[in-house]
Amino acid sequence: MASANLLQSIDYSVLQQCMHCGMCLPTCPTYVETKMERNSPRGRISLMRAVADGDLQVTKALSDEMYYCLGCLACQTACPAGVNYAELFETARAEVEQAQVDDGMQRGFWRWLSLNVIFMRPWLLRLIGRVLHVYQSTGLDRLMRRLRFFGLMPRSLAALEPQTPRIVEHFSDDLIWPEEKPQESKGYRVGLLTGCIQDLAFSNINRDTADVLLANGCEVITPRSQSCCGSLHAHNGELELARELARRQIDSFDLDSLDAIITNAGGCGSHLKTYGHLLHDDPFYAEKAEQWDKKLKDIHEWLVQIRFRKPTAGAGVSEVTYHESCHLCHGQKVVSQPRQILASIPGLTFKELPESNWCCGSAGIYNITQPEQSQKLLTRKVENLRQAGAPVVATSNPGCHLQIASGLRSCSSHPCHEVTQPVTLLAQAYRAESAAESAS
């Protein structure tokens, strides 16, 4: 077993900051489920501190606990002491991966294939996306289900097949030019991040984001074939790979020429805003990473900051509710801005969602690694959507989008039948406005 040192290397005051007051307990989905102290944020911090003090060895039991945590950061919002749980959580996961206490052959292979190979090579990820699109669009996926082909696979792998996202025909590089200028410029020049899963499954949302930025006088710069942001790696204990991907992202933009770098994925954005911390020891990138953090903006945050133009036409939707991405509201503290965007659309009635900031169970790859707990959270979210009664739910993260859509598909009589995003509704309103102006 490798000796523990990562938790020992971080600022000890971060570990000491937890007052064990318990304010985090009712906000933690895993603690609420089990009522066990070790499944709570303060319980996990106590385990981390024991490792840092040398009183506890890194074991598989510790690994299981760290991976049972959703990393939703609701505890971080509730904490009166301002504990940086995100840093502790990522460091603890890196600690257990370094100790190799949970390195079974199957787990090790899939981690290596996904984290070290696929998500480190943008061309390979897109190639897999192309193949998946052909597989899905030709109906081969439905044929395989009818033939019960997946029943021949190990149960753990067969269970993943229904969760495969629908891959779009055209990725962001096909839909957005490298440089697009608005008809009426306000002098803003912004970079647009297109993401990984967002690019493969929701490139239309990237196009919507670009259109909304153009409609608000922003010149949009979109580098080709962008790399993964590294959030998947950082959240799963691969900090060195996360640092490599952070350097790639920084190098793909001319930071001095941009007023902002725009992200439209809540989970990615939360990580993207921590490049300064991630690369603070890098002599070549530390200063650039700090500059990056200052310019990184969530799309809703940026639109409100520049006082976006309110549309004069509706979006073709009468009622909407809003599910908050955990890392958008708890990680980035972007809470009111998406609601302001929805409220600006004429004819759109907003219905508040009960427990809008309670995790839906997606949490990166949590629905793959912890399917039972993930399903419980999804069931809770679907029931809250039923109470809201709106036919459309907006969210702001691809993982949440896929998770909620999956949950709604299994409820044929559910009043909510569509998942979209606030920026898409705003883009639809602007397009309707332009169409009305052209017709008049």
C-alpha positions in Angstrom: 0.0 0.0 0.0 1.3 3.4 -0.9 1.9 5.8 2.0 -0.7 8.5 2.5 0.7 12.0 1.8 -1.8 14.0 -0.3 -4.1 14.9 2.6 -1.0 15.6 4.6 0.3 18.0 2.0 -2.7 20.4 1.9 -3.1 23.3 4.2 -4.0 21.8 7.5 -6.2 24.7 8.4 -8.7 23.6 5.7 -9.1 20.3 7.6 -9.4 22.1 10.9 -12.1 24.5 9.6 -15.0 22.1 10.1 -16.7 22.9 13.5 -18.8 19.7 13.5 -21.9 21.9 14.0 -24.1 19.6 11.9 -25.6 22.3 9.6 -24.5 20.2 6.6 -26.4 17.1 7.7 -29.9 17.9 6.4 -28.5 19.1 3.1 -26.4 15.9 2.4 -28.4 13.3 0.3 -26.3 10.3 1.5 -26.7 11.2 5.2 -30.4 11.8 4.8 -30.6 8.4 3.2 -28.6 6.4 5.8 -28.5 8.7 8.9 -24.9 7.3 9.4 -22.3 9.8 10.5 -19.6 8.5 8.2 -21.9 9.2 5.3 -22.1 12.9 6.2 -19.7 15.7 5.2 -18.4 16.2 8.7 -18.0 12.4 9.1 -16.0 12.3 5.9 -13.9 15.3 6.9 -13.1 13.5 10.2 -11.9 10.5 8.2 -9.8 12.7 6.1 -8.3 14.4 9.1 -7.5 11.1 10.7 -5.6 10.1 7.5 -3.7 13.4 7.5 -2.8 12.9 11.2 -1.5 9.4 10.5 -4.2 7.8 12.7 -6.0 6.1 9.9 -4.7 4.1 7.0 -6.1 4.4 3.5 -8.2 1.3 3.0 -10.9 0.1 0.6 -13.5 1.1 3.2 -12.2 4.7 3.0 -12.3 4.5 -0.8 -15.9 3.2 -0.7 -16.9 6.1 1.5 -15.3 8.8 -0.6 -17.0 7.4 -3.8 -20.4 7.1 -2.0 -20.2 10.9 -1.7 -22.0 12.6 -4.6 -19.7 15.6 -4.5 -22.8 17.8 -4.9 -21.3 20.5 -2.6 -24.7 21.2 -0.9 -22.7 21.0 2.3 -20.5 23.8 1.1 -23.4 26.1 0.7 -24.8 25.2 4.2 -21.5 25.5 6.0 -21.3 28.6 8.3 -17.5 28.1 8.6 -16.9 28.2 4.8 -15.2 24.8 4.6 -13.7 24.2 1.1 -15.2 20.7 0.8 -14.6 20.5 -2.9 -10.8 20.7 -2.3 -10.9 18.1 0.5 -13.2 15.8 -1.6 -11.0 15.8 -4.6 -7.8 15.4 -2.6 -9.3 12.4 -0.6 -10.3 10.7 -3.9 -6.8 11.2 -5.2 -5.4 9.8 -2.0 -7.3 6.5 -2.3 -6.4 6.2 -6.0 -2.7 6.7 -5.2 -2.9 4.1 -2.5 -4.4 1.6 -5.0 -6.7 0.1 -2.4 -9.6 -0.3 -4.8 -7.8 -1.3 -8.0 -9.7 -4.5 -9.2 -8.9 -5.6 -12.7 -12.2 -4.6 -14.2 -12.4 -1.2 -12.4 -8.8 -0.5 -13.3 -9.4 -1.2 -17.0 -12.4 1.0 -17.4 -10.8 3.8 -15.5 -7.7 3.6 -17.7 -9.8 3.4 -20.9 -12.1 6.3 -20.0 -9.8 8.7 -18.1 -6.4 8.0 -19.6 -7.3 7.2 -23.1 -10.7 8.4 -24.4 -11.2 11.7 -22.5 -7.5 12.6 -23.1 -7.9 12.4 -26.9 -10.7 14.7 -28.4 -10.4 13.0 -31.8 -11.0 9.6 -30.3 -14.0 10.8 -28.2 -15.6 12.3 -31.3 -14.9 9.1 -33.3 -16.7 7.1 -30.7 -19.5 9.6 -30.9 -19.7 9.2 -34.7 -19.9 5.4 -34.4 -22.6 5.7 -31.6 -24.6 8.1 -33.8 -24.7 5.6 -36.7 -25.5 2.7 -34.3 -28.4 4.7 -32.8 -29.7 6.4 -36.0 -29.9 3.2 -38.0 -31.9 1.4 -35.3 -29.2 -1.1 -34.4 -29.6 -0.3 -30.7 -33.4 -1.2 -30.9 -32.5 -4.4 -32.8 -30.0 -5.4 -30.1 -32.5 -4.9 -27.4 -35.2 -7.0 -29.2 -32.6 -9.7 -29.6 -31.7 -9.4 -25.9 -28.1 -9.1 -26.9 -27.2 -7.1 -23.8 -28.4 -10.0 -21.6 -25.3 -11.9 -22.7 -23.1 -9.2 -21.1 -22.1 -8.9 -17.5 -25.0 -7.4 -15.5 -23.0 -4.3 -14.5 -22.3 -3.5 -18.2 -25.7 -4.4 -19.5 -27.2 -1.9 -17.0 -25.3 0.9 -18.6 -26.7 0.5 -22.1 -30.0 2.3 -21.4 -28.1 5.3 -20.0 -26.1 5.8 -23.3 -26.9 9.4 -24.4 -28.4 10.0 -27.9 -25.6 11.3 -30.0 -26.4 14.2 -32.4 -25.5 14.1 -36.1 -23.5 17.4 -36.1 -21.0 18.4 -33.4 -20.2 21.9 -32.4 -17.4 22.3 -34.9 -20.0 21.8 -37.7 -22.5 24.3 -36.2 -20.3 27.2 -34.9 -17.6 29.0 -36.9 -14.3 29.7 -35.2 -15.1 33.4 -35.1 -18.5 35.0 -35.3 -19.3 38.7 -35.1 -22.7 40.2 -34.1 -24.6 42.6 -36.3 -24.4 45.2 -33.5 -21.3 44.9 -31.4 -21.2 46.1 -27.7 -17.4 45.6 -27.8 -17.3 42.3 -26.0 -15.1 39.5 -27.2 -15.7 36.1 -25.6 -14.4 32.6 -25.9 -17.0 29.8 -25.9 -16.3 26.3 -24.4 -18.1 23.4 -26.1 -17.4 20.6 -23.7 -17.3 16.8 -24.1 -20.8 15.2 -23.6 -22.3 18.7 -24.2 -20.6 18.6 -27.7 -21.7 15.0 -28.5 -25.2 15.1 -27.2 -26.2 18.8 -27.0 -24.3 20.7 -29.7 -27.5 22.5 -30.4 -27.3 24.1 -26.9 -23.8 25.3 -27.8 -25.3 26.8 -31.0 -28.0 28.4 -28.9 -25.4 29.8 -26.5 -23.5 31.3 -29.4 -26.7 32.8 -30.9 -27.6 34.4 -27.5 -24.2 35.9 -27.2 -24.3 37.3 -30.7 -27.8 38.7 -30.0 -26.3 40.6 -27.1 -23.4 42.2 -29.0 -20.6 39.7 -28.2 -18.1 38.5 -30.7 -17.7 34.8 -30.2 -14.4 32.9 -30.5 -14.8 29.1 -30.6 -11.5 27.0 -30.9 -11.9 23.8 -32.9 -11.9 20.3 -31.4 -11.6 21.4 -27.8 -10.3 19.0 -25.1 -12.1 17.8 -22.0 -12.0 20.4 -19.2 -10.7 17.8 -16.7 -13.6 17.9 -14.2 -14.2 14.2 -14.7 -10.5 13.5 -13.9 -10.3 15.8 -10.9 -13.5 14.4 -9.4 -12.2 10.9 -9.7 -8.8 11.3 -8.2 -6.7 11.9 -11.3 -5.3 15.3 -10.5 -2.2 15.1 -12.8 -4.4 14.4 -15.8 -6.7 17.2 -14.7 -3.7 19.6 -14.7 -2.6 18.5 -18.2 -6.1 19.2 -19.5 -6.2 22.5 -17.8 -3.0 23.5 -19.5 -4.5 22.5 -22.9 -7.6 24.6 -22.3 -5.6 27.7 -21.3 -3.4 27.3 -24.4 -6.4 27.1 -26.7 -7.4 30.7 -26.0 -5.7 34.1 -26.3 -6.7 35.2 -22.8 -5.4 38.8 -23.2 -7.8 39.4 -26.2 -11.0 38.1 -24.4 -13.3 39.8 -22.0 -14.7 36.4 -20.8 -14.6 32.7 -21.4 -18.1 31.2 -21.4 -19.2 27.9 -20.2 -22.8 26.5 -20.4 -22.3 23.3 -18.3 -22.7 23.7 -14.6 -20.5 20.8 -13.6 -17.7 21.7 -15.9 -17.9 25.4 -15.0 -17.4 24.7 -11.3 -14.1 22.9 -12.1 -13.1 25.4 -14.8 -13.1 28.2 -12.2 -10.5 26.3 -10.1 -7.6 26.2 -12.6 -5.8 28.8 -10.5 -5.7 26.5 -7.5 -5.0 23.4 -9.7 -2.0 25.0 -11.3 -0.8 27.3 -8.5 2.6 25.5 -8.3 3.2 25.5 -12.0 5.9 28.1 -12.8 4.7 28.5 -16.4 0.9 28.4 -15.9 0.2 29.7 -12.5 -0.3 33.3 -13.6 -2.3 32.4 -16.7 -4.5 30.1 -14.6 -5.3 33.0 -12.3 -6.2 35.1 -15.3 -8.3 32.3 -16.6 -10.3 32.0 -13.4 -11.1 35.7 -13.4 -12.5 35.5 -17.0 -14.3 32.2 -16.7 -18.1 32.9 -16.6 -21.2 30.8 -16.7 -23.4 31.9 -19.5 -26.3 33.0 -17.2 -23.8 34.9 -15.0 -22.3 36.7 -18.0 -25.7 37.6 -19.5 -26.9 39.2 -16.3 -23.5 40.9 -15.9 -23.7 42.6 -19.3 -27.5 43.4 -18.8 -28.7 41.1 -21.6 -31.5 42.3 -23.9 -34.9 41.1 -22.9 -36.7 39.5 -25.9 -40.0 40.9 -27.2 -41.3 37.5 -28.3 -42.1 34.2 -26.5 -40.2 30.9 -26.7 -43.1 28.7 -27.7 -43.4 27.4 -24.1 -46.2 28.5 -21.7 -44.9 27.1 -18.4 -41.5 26.1 -17.1 -39.8 25.0 -13.9 -36.1 24.9 -13.1 -33.8 22.3 -11.7 -30.6 23.7 -10.4 -27.4 21.9 -11.3 -25.5 21.2 -8.0 -22.2 22.6 -9.2 -23.9 25.7 -10.7 -25.7 26.7 -7.5 -23.4 25.2 -4.8 -20.1 25.3 -6.7 -20.4 28.5 -8.7 -23.1 30.2 -6.6 -25.1 31.0 -9.7 -28.6 30.9 -8.4 -30.8 33.9 -9.4 -29.4 34.5 -12.9 -31.0 31.5 -14.7 -34.3 32.5 -13.1 -33.8 36.1 -14.3 -33.4 34.8 -17.8 -36.5 32.7 -17.7 -38.5 35.6 -16.1 -37.5 37.8 -19.0 -39.2 35.7 -21.7 -42.7 37.1 -22.6 -45.6 34.7 -22.0 -43.6 32.2 -20.0 -44.9 31.4 -16.5 -42.3 30.2 -14.1 -43.2 27.6 -11.5 -40.7 27.0 -8.7 -39.6 23.4 -8.3 -39.7 21.9 -4.8 -36.2 21.1 -3.6 -34.9 22.6 -6.8 -31.3 22.4 -5.6 -31.5 18.8 -4.4 -29.2 16.5 -6.4 -30.9 14.5 -9.2 -28.4 11.7 -8.8 -26.4 12.2 -12.0 -23.3 13.7 -10.2 -20.8 13.1 -13.0 -20.6 9.3 -13.3 -22.4 8.6 -9.9 -25.4 7.1 -11.8 -22.9 4.5 -13.1 -20.9 3.8 -10.0 -23.7 4.1 -7.5 -26.9 3.1 -9.5 -29.1 2.3 -6.5 -28.6 5.6 -4.6 -28.7 7.5 -7.9 -32.1 6.0 -8.7 -33.5 7.0 -5.3 -32.5 10.6 -6.0 -33.9 10.5 -9.5 -37.2 9.2 -8.2 -37.3 12.0 -5.6 -36.6 14.6 -8.4 -39.3 13.1 -10.7 -41.9 13.3 -7.9 -41.0 16.9 -7.2 -41.4 17.7 -10.9 -44.8 16.1 -10.7 -45.7 18.5 -7.8 -44.4 21.5 -9.8 -46.8 20.5 -12.6 -45.0 22.4 -15.4 -44.8 20.6 -18.9 -41.2 21.7 -19.3 -38.2 21.7 -16.9 -35.1 23.7 -17.6 -31.7 22.8 -16.3 -28.1 23.9 -17.0 -25.9 20.8 -17.0 -25.7 17.9 -19.5 -25.5 15.3 -16.8 -28.7 16.6 -15.1 -30.3 17.0 -18.5 -29.7 13.3 -19.4 -30.6 12.0 -15.9 -33.9 13.9 -15.7 -34.9 13.0 -19.2 -34.3 9.3 -18.4 -36.4 9.5 -15.3 -39.3 11.2 -17.2 -39.2 8.6 -20.0 -40.1 5.9 -17.4 -43.2 7.9 -16.3 -45.6 8.0 -19.3 -48.3 9.9 -17.4 -46.0 12.5 -16.0 -47.1 16.2 -16.5 -43.5 17.2 -17.4 -42.5 15.8 -20.8 -39.6 18.0 -21.9 -36.2 18.9 -20.6 -34.5 22.0 -22.0 -32.1 24.7 -20.8 -32.7 28.4 -20.0 -30.2 29.6 -22.7 -32.2 27.5 -25.3 -35.5 29.1 -24.4 -33.8 32.6 -24.6 -32.4 31.7 -28.0 -35.9 30.5 -29.2 -37.4 33.8 -28.0 -34.8 35.8 -30.0 -35.4 33.7 -33.1 -39.2 34.2 -32.8 -38.5 37.9 -32.4 -36.5 38.0 -35.6 -39.1 36.0 -37.5 -41.8 38.4 -36.4 -39.7 41.4 -37.5 -39.0 39.8 -40.9 -42.7 39.1 -41.4 -43.8 42.6 -40.6 
